[in-house]
Amino acid sequence: MSVQVEKQEKNMAKLTIEVSAEKVEKAIQSAYQKERKHINIPGFRKGKAPRQLIEKMYGKEVFYNEALDNLLPTAYAEALEECEEEVVSRPKISIEQMESGKALIFTASVALKPEAILGEYKGVQVEKPVIEVLDAEIEAEITKEREANARTITVDDRAVMDGDMIILDYAGSVDGVPFEGGTATNQELTIGSKRFIPGFEEQLIGAAIDEEREIQVTFPEEYHAKDLAGKEAVFKCLIHEIKVKELPEVDDEFAQEVSEFDTLDAYKEDIKEKLFKDKEAEAKRAKEDAVIQKIIEGASMEIPDAMIDFQTEQMLEEFGQRIQMQGMSIEQYFQITGMTEENYKEQVKPRAKQNIESRLVLEAVAKAENLEATDEDLEAEMVRMADMYKMELDKVKEMMGDFQKDEIKKDIVLQKAIDLVTQAAVEA
């Protein structure tokens, strides 16, 4: 196999790849062996017709598509290794020659990884963060804990109020016709949660237990069920129960129940310290981001559009995996939100470009400063991973192949570059 690289504008390239006639013939013969069982030729049992006869009846190219499916992935992968270029996009393949007895020739249009030319990267100026914990933030944390430890009690001496949790039946209709999903019994609903159609929850305020109430709402124009979007609906509702949360008193006893401290003051001080540490970590990340952005602004690099497109596709795949872990497919998510794959890609494209720029300048810093990841660095990272995932260190090492170790080392080098430029930055 041979490969020629023709570099083009904006870090694009055309790879011309040639696969020997011998490999092409083997691939066609393999395709014949696989496909012949599906082909009927008069006078032959199914799957027993000679290849030459099938090609005579259906054309020599009858097995070409199957042969290409087998040849292209391997040939392209071998070409990437041979040309030693770092490709950062999916290839656009064009078949130039495919014929029995001749070499396969195809081209692949690809983006090559650009190099960032650094400007100033040491001593860049960023804004000094102000880290302060407000009393209101401490109170907000205590309120969360009170909510988590609240008791739910049933009330029967008053009507529904904002914030109540109610149990109700409802039956919805449009123009007198019930619609799918519009009926439920013993449904739990917190008034003010905005879980239901706008106007639904508010119209239940003032309703008494066992009172039947008819409410009218209009479905939003952008409602996910297109047959209901923008239409007026009537819901007949029946309230069964009214429940409220009873929050615990904020005192020393409360502190003892929800923490390791004996007094409310000590508990509050602990909350303050934790909030301060969280803000410190957040300020550190913000400073790193600001420093990297300043370095990007002072650098020059030419990023191919295909590289950004590839990054957005990867982000979409990762998002889909996260959604799937929550029990929902990406298709279901798009249907519920009204978003499309193209909408999502356009939305994340600026972040994709930012991620690429950040990595390129950090790699350039690492190269300029001769930063490396040592075996000791790798060992320390695997120890950290073992601790994070509650696994034995040996088990973590067993899971790590050479590729994974190389990727970890790359990340370590990037972190060293981040630490270097952040420590060298000037806060003003």
Buried (B, 14 or more C-beta within 10 A) or exposed (E): BEBEBEEEEEBBBBBBBBBBBEBBBBBBBBBBEEBBEEBEBEEBEEEEBEBEEBBEEEEBEBBBEBBBEBBBEEBBEBBBEBBEBEBBBBBEBEEEEBBBEEBBBBBBBBBBBBBBEBBEBBEBEBEEBEEEBEEEBBEEBBEEBBEEEEEEEEBEEEBBBEEBBBBBBBBBBBEEEEBEEBBEEEBEBBBEEEEBBEEBBBBBBEBEBEEEBEBEBBBEEEBEEEEBBEBEBBBBBBBEBBBBBEBBEBEBEBBBEBBEBEEBEBBBEBBBEEBEEEBEEEBEEBBBBBBBBBBBEBBEBEBBEBBBBBBBBEBBEEBBEEBEEEEBEBEEBBBEEEEEEEEBBEEBBEEBBBBBBBBBBBBBBBBEBEBEBEEEBBEEBBEEBBEEEEBEEEEBBEEBEEEEBEEBBBEBBBBBBBEBBBEEBEEE
